[in-house]
Amino acid sequence: MKKERSLLLFAAVLTAASITFLMGCKGEEGPAAPAAGTSFETLTTYMVENGMDIPDILSGWIIDDSTLAADRDDYYIMDVRRQGDYDNLGHIEGAVSSSPDRILMDAANSGGKTIVVASYTGLASCYAVVALRLSGYPDAKTLKWGMSSWNEVFDEWSGNIDSIADGHANWTTGATATPQEFNAPVFIANAADGPGILAERVIAMLNAGFKGIDAAAVLDAPGGYFINNYWAQADVDKYGHIAGAYRINENLSIAGGGFKNLDPGKTVVTYCWTGQTASIITAYLTVLGYDARVLEFGTNAMIYNILETKKWGGSNDHPYVTTEWDQ
């Protein structure tokens, strides 16, 4: 997972000067802190009114390798893996090399095509997709399972499946925790209007980098986190859950009020089947000002041996090219 963790840290190259350029200069002393909740309320009101609530972001956000392979020319593919791996290990023919610090600039070259973002496993690319969908590219998608699904030469999924929760003391079949309401997160924004605050928060999310956490760390000390099991109740009943986890799913939206059930005073860890939906949610929560992490590889990393569906099933055999061959 080192590649996924470090991938979005490329965004750290955004210097203070470039951030000032994108956000607007407020003087040497920096912006005055707004009243608690003001920026959050302005931001979330704008997002709901403009079709950017979490259900909107989670609509049609993923594409599988076979669909992409069949209609590759219809998409603008952005590969956000390391440049060296893109060049030497290989990439999808026609894909352009990008990175989190360039993703929004490079997207301007899409020519109106739907953007598909590819990373190693499909986790980090979800951050880029959230940034794109909140920045004028509402149809951007991530490649399901990442480049691991495209060809076995790129496979970084097989080495990350596990069943460490099976029989673990902190994996339980009891009831999930009862939701309660918390205050909204507080952050300081230079801008005062919705579009400006959103642009700042997207940059802040990219600049912070991919935020993952190892399943073992959460299983061994679940009390140190605010854990959300992003499953339907029937799935929780069938498989169980991490002890102390909440199940905030159907109403997890701004309009539905579900964000009020997340504790901004704790690290919010979301897990799902593979970690890809959880990555979308985690990136979105980061934009809203939460300290959020995705449980890497989801339950594929915890109860793989007892999962009946939504399991990593291996790579396909699609063709790929290297930079040398391109020349």
C-alpha positions as semicolon CSV with decimal commas, in nm:
position;residue;x (nm);y (nm);z (nm)
1;M;0,000;0,000;0,000
2;K;0,305;0,227;0,011
3;K;0,245;0,337;-0,347
4;E;-0,119;0,430;-0,279
5;R;-0,029;0,611;0,041
6;S;0,248;0,812;-0,118
7;L;0,074;0,876;-0,446
8;L;-0,142;1,167;-0,344
9;L;0,136;1,314;-0,135
10;F;0,270;1,450;-0,463
11;A;0,016;1,725;-0,401
12;A;0,250;1,861;-0,136
13;V;0,436;2,034;-0,415
14;L;0,163;2,296;-0,403
15;T;0,360;2,574;-0,239
16;A;0,220;2,840;-0,013
17;A;0,251;3,080;-0,303
18;S;0,045;2,865;-0,539
19;I;-0,219;2,808;-0,273
20;T;-0,241;3,186;-0,222
21;F;-0,283;3,227;-0,597
22;L;-0,567;2,978;-0,607
23;M;-0,738;3,094;-0,289
24;G;-0,675;3,468;-0,300
25;C;-0,443;3,681;-0,090
26;K;-0,568;3,797;0,248
27;G;-0,258;3,969;0,381
28;E;0,042;3,858;0,577
29;E;-0,150;3,780;0,894
30;G;-0,385;3,537;0,720
31;P;-0,765;3,525;0,734
32;A;-0,956;3,595;1,049
33;A;-1,130;3,290;1,189
34;P;-1,500;3,292;1,097
35;A;-1,774;3,220;1,344
36;A;-1,799;2,848;1,418
37;G;-1,983;2,664;1,146
38;T;-2,018;2,962;0,909
39;S;-1,786;2,833;0,636
40;F;-1,920;2,479;0,673
41;E;-2,278;2,597;0,638
42;T;-2,200;2,816;0,338
43;L;-2,010;2,531;0,174
44;T;-2,266;2,259;0,235
45;T;-2,559;2,476;0,132
46;Y;-2,384;2,551;-0,197
47;M;-2,301;2,184;-0,255
48;V;-2,658;2,066;-0,200
49;E;-2,804;2,341;-0,419
50;N;-2,565;2,250;-0,702
51;G;-2,602;1,873;-0,708
52;M;-2,286;1,791;-0,514
53;D;-2,424;1,610;-0,211
54;I;-2,263;1,273;-0,140
55;P;-2,539;1,070;-0,319
56;D;-2,466;1,277;-0,632
57;I;-2,094;1,208;-0,606
58;L;-2,164;0,836;-0,559
59;S;-2,380;0,816;-0,871
60;G;-2,206;0,635;-1,159
61;W;-1,859;0,697;-1,018
62;I;-1,698;0,365;-1,116
63;I;-1,629;0,175;-1,440
64;D;-1,505;-0,181;-1,479
65;D;-1,207;-0,280;-1,690
66;S;-1,407;-0,468;-1,955
67;T;-1,639;-0,173;-2,021
68;L;-1,343;0,060;-2,047
69;A;-1,154;-0,176;-2,276
70;A;-1,453;-0,208;-2,511
71;D;-1,503;0,169;-2,545
72;R;-1,158;0,302;-2,460
73;D;-1,162;0,579;-2,719
74;D;-1,478;0,724;-2,566
75;Y;-1,297;0,813;-2,244
76;Y;-1,014;1,041;-2,138
77;I;-0,801;0,815;-1,918
78;M;-0,581;0,978;-1,656
79;D;-0,320;0,754;-1,493
80;V;-0,213;0,890;-1,153
81;R;0,049;0,628;-1,070
82;R;0,415;0,720;-1,048
83;Q;0,562;0,844;-1,373
84;G;0,825;0,570;-1,369
85;D;0,562;0,296;-1,343
86;Y;0,355;0,457;-1,617
87;D;0,660;0,468;-1,843
88;N;0,836;0,142;-1,766
89;L;0,580;-0,098;-1,619
90;G;0,322;0,013;-1,868
91;H;-0,015;0,182;-1,904
92;I;-0,343;0,166;-2,094
93;E;-0,296;0,279;-2,452
94;G;-0,407;0,640;-2,483
95;A;-0,392;0,709;-2,109
96;V;-0,217;1,030;-2,007
97;S;0,014;1,046;-1,709
98;S;-0,104;1,286;-1,440
99;S;-0,071;1,340;-1,065
100;P;-0,281;1,493;-0,789
101;D;-0,110;1,831;-0,810
102;R;-0,188;1,843;-1,185
103;I;-0,517;1,654;-1,201
104;L;-0,743;1,959;-1,233
105;M;-0,517;2,132;-1,486
106;D;-0,473;1,815;-1,694
107;A;-0,848;1,752;-1,692
108;A;-0,891;2,063;-1,905
109;N;-0,749;1,860;-2,196
110;S;-1,028;1,600;-2,181
111;G;-1,205;1,753;-2,481
112;G;-1,547;1,685;-2,335
113;K;-1,487;1,312;-2,293
114;T;-1,580;1,141;-1,967
115;I;-1,270;1,118;-1,751
116;V;-1,159;0,784;-1,605
117;V;-0,888;0,792;-1,339
118;A;-0,664;0,490;-1,289
119;S;-0,439;0,426;-0,988
120;Y;-0,270;0,110;-0,858
121;T;-0,570;-0,043;-0,678
122;G;-0,854;0,202;-0,730
123;L;-0,825;0,356;-0,385
124;A;-0,621;0,672;-0,446
125;S;-0,793;0,740;-0,777
126;C;-1,118;0,793;-0,585
127;Y;-0,968;1,105;-0,428
128;A;-0,895;1,242;-0,774
129;V;-1,249;1,157;-0,885
130;V;-1,400;1,349;-0,592
131;A;-1,179;1,649;-0,676
132;L;-1,290;1,633;-1,040
133;R;-1,659;1,586;-0,963
134;L;-1,651;1,888;-0,732
135;S;-1,462;2,096;-0,991
136;G;-1,678;2,082;-1,300
137;Y;-1,638;1,721;-1,415
138;P;-1,947;1,555;-1,264
139;D;-1,916;1,238;-1,476
140;A;-1,557;1,152;-1,379
141;K;-1,508;0,786;-1,287
142;T;-1,251;0,561;-1,127
143;L;-1,129;0,235;-1,278
144;K;-1,268;-0,046;-1,060
145;W;-0,988;-0,231;-0,880
146;G;-0,745;0,013;-1,045
147;M;-0,475;-0,103;-1,283
148;S;-0,470;-0,430;-1,091
149;S;-0,782;-0,530;-1,285
150;W;-0,635;-0,444;-1,624
151;N;-0,353;-0,696;-1,639
152;E;-0,175;-0,914;-1,384
153;V;0,150;-0,726;-1,442
154;F;-0,010;-0,442;-1,242
155;D;-0,169;-0,658;-0,970
156;E;-0,137;-0,505;-0,623
157;W;-0,465;-0,647;-0,495
158;S;-0,380;-1,014;-0,452
159;G;-0,119;-0,942;-0,187
160;N;-0,361;-0,735;0,021
161;I;-0,654;-0,971;0,072
162;D;-0,673;-1,131;0,417
163;S;-0,905;-1,268;0,685
164;I;-0,757;-1,115;1,000
165;A;-1,101;-1,030;1,143
166;D;-1,227;-1,388;1,126
167;G;-1,214;-1,493;1,491
168;H;-1,075;-1,158;1,608
169;A;-1,204;-1,041;1,946
170;N;-1,305;-0,705;1,801
171;W;-1,514;-0,845;1,518
172;T;-1,866;-0,889;1,651
173;T;-2,216;-0,991;1,547
174;G;-2,379;-0,763;1,803
175;A;-2,572;-0,446;1,728
176;T;-2,390;-0,149;1,582
177;A;-2,353;0,165;1,792
178;T;-2,653;0,395;1,827
179;P;-2,605;0,717;1,623
180;Q;-2,589;1,049;1,804
181;E;-2,558;1,405;1,683
182;F;-2,237;1,610;1,689
183;N;-2,145;1,966;1,598
184;A;-2,025;2,038;1,246
185;P;-1,650;2,052;1,178
186;V;-1,489;2,396;1,185
187;F;-1,231;2,516;0,934
188;I;-1,092;2,851;0,830
189;A;-1,158;2,968;0,474
190;N;-1,022;3,267;0,286
191;A;-1,325;3,283;0,057
192;A;-1,668;3,385;0,179
193;D;-1,889;3,231;-0,090
194;G;-1,972;2,870;-0,171
195;P;-1,772;2,834;-0,494
196;G;-1,464;2,991;-0,340
197;I;-1,477;2,784;-0,024
198;L;-1,529;2,467;-0,226
199;A;-1,226;2,541;-0,446
200;E;-1,014;2,592;-0,134
201;R;-1,136;2,273;0,029
202;V;-1,072;2,063;-0,282
203;I;-0,715;2,194;-0,291
204;A;-0,680;2,121;0,081
205;M;-0,799;1,763;0,025
206;L;-0,554;1,703;-0,258
207;N;-0,274;1,871;-0,067
208;A;-0,337;1,650;0,238
209;G;-0,293;1,338;0,027
210;F;-0,453;0,995;0,034
211;K;-0,553;0,907;0,391
212;G;-0,563;0,533;0,446
213;I;-0,533;0,322;0,756
214;D;-0,440;-0,043;0,791
215;A;-0,721;-0,280;0,889
216;A;-0,514;-0,439;1,168
217;A;-0,461;-0,102;1,337
218;V;-0,836;-0,039;1,353
219;L;-0,925;-0,394;1,458
220;D;-0,673;-0,394;1,740
221;A;-0,783;-0,058;1,885
222;P;-1,131;0,033;1,753
223;G;-1,200;0,266;2,045
224;G;-0,948;0,514;1,910
225;Y;-1,159;0,591;1,604
226;F;-1,508;0,685;1,496
227;I;-1,581;0,386;1,272
228;N;-1,855;0,378;1,013
229;N;-1,953;0,049;0,852
230;Y;-2,089;0,162;0,515
231;W;-2,312;-0,141;0,456
232;A;-2,680;-0,219;0,440
233;Q;-2,821;-0,361;0,762
234;A;-2,873;-0,702;0,600
235;D;-2,500;-0,726;0,531
236;V;-2,412;-0,632;0,888
237;D;-2,653;-0,900;1,010
238;K;-2,491;-1,153;0,780
239;Y;-2,122;-1,084;0,839
240;G;-2,089;-0,879;1,159
241;H;-1,881;-0,565;1,204
242;I;-1,591;-0,406;1,389
243;A;-1,678;-0,360;1,756
244;G;-1,811;-0,013;1,830
245;A;-1,877;0,069;1,466
246;Y;-2,173;0,279;1,361
247;R;-2,380;0,211;1,051
248;I;-2,448;0,548;0,893
249;N;-2,542;0,460;0,540
250;E;-2,879;0,542;0,389
251;N;-2,894;0,894;0,533
252;L;-2,525;0,980;0,489
253;S;-2,583;1,304;0,303
254;I;-2,593;1,672;0,379
255;A;-2,961;1,699;0,292
256;G;-3,043;1,382;0,485
257;G;-2,862;1,503;0,796
258;G;-2,638;1,201;0,826
259;F;-2,322;1,407;0,858
260;K;-2,451;1,525;1,194
261;N;-2,392;1,168;1,315
262;L;-2,016;1,186;1,247
263;D;-1,784;1,301;1,526
264;P;-1,546;1,574;1,402
265;G;-1,344;1,533;1,722
266;K;-1,226;1,185;1,623
267;T;-1,059;1,028;1,322
268;V;-1,351;0,904;1,111
269;V;-1,270;0,565;0,956
270;T;-1,507;0,439;0,687
271;Y;-1,499;0,085;0,557
272;C;-1,693;-0,096;0,287
273;W;-1,633;-0,407;0,077
274;T;-1,317;-0,306;-0,110
275;G;-1,229;0,039;0,019
276;Q;-1,320;0,213;-0,306
277;T;-1,660;0,351;-0,202
278;A;-1,506;0,431;0,136
279;S;-1,232;0,628;-0,045
280;I;-1,496;0,840;-0,219
281;I;-1,663;0,908;0,116
282;T;-1,332;0,975;0,292
283;A;-1,219;1,227;0,030
284;Y;-1,558;1,399;0,051
285;L;-1,542;1,412;0,432
286;T;-1,196;1,568;0,408
287;V;-1,339;1,842;0,187
288;L;-1,600;1,906;0,456
289;G;-1,333;1,943;0,723
290;Y;-1,335;1,603;0,893
291;D;-1,020;1,413;0,989
292;A;-1,109;1,110;0,779
293;R;-0,937;0,784;0,684
294;V;-1,033;0,493;0,461
295;L;-0,981;0,141;0,591
296;E;-0,758;0,010;0,315
297;F;-0,897;-0,275;0,103
298;G;-1,214;-0,289;0,313
299;T;-1,349;-0,622;0,424
300;N;-1,147;-0,792;0,150
301;A;-0,859;-0,731;0,392
302;M;-1,051;-0,856;0,697
303;I;-1,294;-1,139;0,615
304;Y;-1,201;-1,241;0,261
305;N;-1,245;-1,612;0,330
306;I;-1,610;-1,575;0,434
307;L;-1,721;-1,311;0,183
308;E;-1,961;-1,451;-0,074
309;T;-1,958;-1,155;-0,315
310;K;-1,767;-0,832;-0,387
311;K;-1,435;-1,012;-0,359
312;W;-1,117;-0,949;-0,552
313;G;-1,127;-1,208;-0,829
314;G;-0,801;-1,154;-1,013
315;S;-0,670;-0,954;-1,307
316;N;-0,790;-0,952;-1,665
317;D;-0,558;-0,977;-1,967
318;H;-0,606;-0,646;-2,147
319;P;-0,319;-0,515;-2,361
320;Y;-0,097;-0,235;-2,239
321;V;0,190;-0,029;-2,371
322;T;0,507;0,127;-2,236
323;T;0,650;0,465;-2,320
324;E;0,928;0,300;-2,516
325;W;0,675;0,117;-2,734
326;D;0,480;0,440;-2,779
327;Q;0,788;0,593;-2,937
